[in-house]
Amino acid sequence: MKYEIEHDEGVTILSIKNEKLDSGIAPKFKSRIIILANAEEKDNLIIDMSSVEYADSSGISGLLMAHRLYRDSQRRMVICGVSKRVMDLIKITRLDEVLSFASDRETALHQLMPS
């Protein structure tokens, strides 16, 4: 799995650099999410999927796992840069009603800023 991690004012940004979030990389993606969720820094999380053009059920389950880990530790997670193809799959599974989305990284950062 290719990715970049950045930190910005209490937010960890995980940018996925693969074109596919599928069964081939889902185990590595889930492992990285677990590491981030258990890190000493209790940051909120942005998952930037701007490079991802395709996802399957394994990749989507990784997003759901991330949501649960962050929710259960009273933190928030926003997914940004989701392609139409991937968003269509998310809508079919009705996870668009559970997960939080933003069109881009800047909008996601604003959603996670304290009120």
C-alpha positions as CSV (number, residue, x, y, z in Angstrom):
1,M,0.0,0.0,0.0
2,K,1.3,3.4,-0.9
3,Y,0.3,6.3,1.4
4,E,1.4,9.5,3.0
5,I,0.7,10.6,6.6
6,E,0.6,14.3,7.6
7,H,-0.4,16.0,10.8
8,D,-2.2,19.3,10.9
9,E,-3.5,20.9,14.1
10,G,-4.7,17.8,15.9
11,V,-5.7,16.0,12.7
12,T,-3.9,13.1,11.1
13,I,-4.3,12.9,7.3
14,L,-3.8,9.5,5.7
15,S,-3.6,10.0,1.9
16,I,-4.0,6.7,0.0
17,K,-1.8,6.8,-3.1
18,N,-3.1,3.6,-4.7
19,E,-5.6,3.6,-7.5
20,K,-7.4,0.7,-5.9
21,L,-8.6,0.1,-2.4
22,D,-9.4,-3.6,-2.7
23,S,-8.6,-7.0,-1.3
24,G,-5.0,-6.7,-2.4
25,I,-4.3,-3.8,-0.1
26,A,-7.2,-3.8,2.4
27,P,-5.2,-5.8,5.1
28,K,-2.4,-3.3,5.0
29,F,-4.9,-0.4,5.0
30,K,-6.6,-1.9,8.1
31,S,-3.3,-2.4,9.8
32,R,-2.3,1.2,9.2
33,I,-5.7,2.4,10.6
34,I,-5.2,0.3,13.8
35,I,-1.7,1.8,14.3
36,L,-3.1,5.3,13.8
37,A,-6.1,4.7,16.1
38,N,-3.8,3.4,18.8
39,A,-1.2,6.1,18.5
40,E,-0.4,8.3,21.5
41,E,-1.6,11.4,19.7
42,K,-5.4,11.3,19.9
43,D,-5.9,13.1,16.7
44,N,-9.0,13.0,14.5
45,L,-8.5,11.4,11.1
46,I,-8.9,12.4,7.5
47,I,-8.7,9.7,4.9
48,D,-7.9,11.4,1.6
49,M,-9.0,9.1,-1.3
50,S,-8.2,11.5,-4.1
51,S,-6.0,8.9,-5.9
52,V,-8.4,6.0,-5.4
53,E,-10.5,5.2,-8.5
54,Y,-11.8,1.8,-7.4
55,A,-12.8,0.1,-4.2
56,D,-14.3,-3.2,-3.4
57,S,-16.1,-4.6,-0.3
58,S,-12.7,-5.2,1.4
59,G,-11.7,-1.6,1.0
60,I,-15.1,-0.3,2.1
61,S,-15.0,-2.5,5.2
62,G,-11.6,-0.9,6.1
63,L,-13.3,2.5,6.0
64,L,-16.1,1.2,8.2
65,M,-13.5,-0.3,10.6
66,A,-11.8,3.1,10.8
67,H,-15.1,4.8,11.5
68,R,-15.8,2.4,14.4
69,L,-12.3,2.7,15.9
70,Y,-12.4,6.5,15.9
71,R,-16.0,6.8,17.1
72,D,-15.4,4.4,19.9
73,S,-12.5,6.5,21.1
74,Q,-14.6,9.7,21.0
75,R,-12.7,11.0,17.9
76,R,-14.0,11.9,14.5
77,M,-13.1,10.8,11.0
78,V,-13.8,12.4,7.6
79,I,-13.2,10.8,4.2
80,C,-12.4,13.2,1.4
81,G,-11.7,13.2,-2.3
82,V,-14.0,10.2,-3.0
83,S,-14.4,9.4,-6.7
84,K,-17.9,9.1,-8.2
85,R,-17.4,5.4,-8.8
86,V,-16.4,4.7,-5.2
87,M,-19.1,6.9,-3.8
88,D,-21.7,5.0,-5.9
89,L,-20.6,1.8,-4.1
90,I,-20.7,3.5,-0.7
91,K,-24.3,4.7,-1.5
92,I,-25.4,1.2,-2.5
93,T,-24.3,-0.1,0.9
94,R,-25.9,2.9,2.6
95,L,-22.7,3.8,4.4
96,D,-23.1,7.3,3.2
97,E,-25.6,7.6,6.0
98,V,-23.0,6.4,8.6
99,L,-19.6,7.8,7.4
100,S,-18.7,11.5,7.1
101,F,-17.5,12.9,3.8
102,A,-16.0,16.1,2.4
103,S,-15.3,17.1,-1.1
104,D,-11.7,18.0,-0.4
105,R,-9.0,18.1,2.3
106,E,-9.6,21.7,3.2
107,T,-13.3,21.1,3.7
108,A,-12.6,18.0,5.8
109,L,-10.2,20.0,8.0
110,H,-12.9,22.6,8.6
111,Q,-15.4,19.9,9.6
112,L,-13.0,18.6,12.2
113,M,-12.1,22.0,13.7
114,P,-13.5,22.6,17.2
115,S,-16.7,24.7,17.2
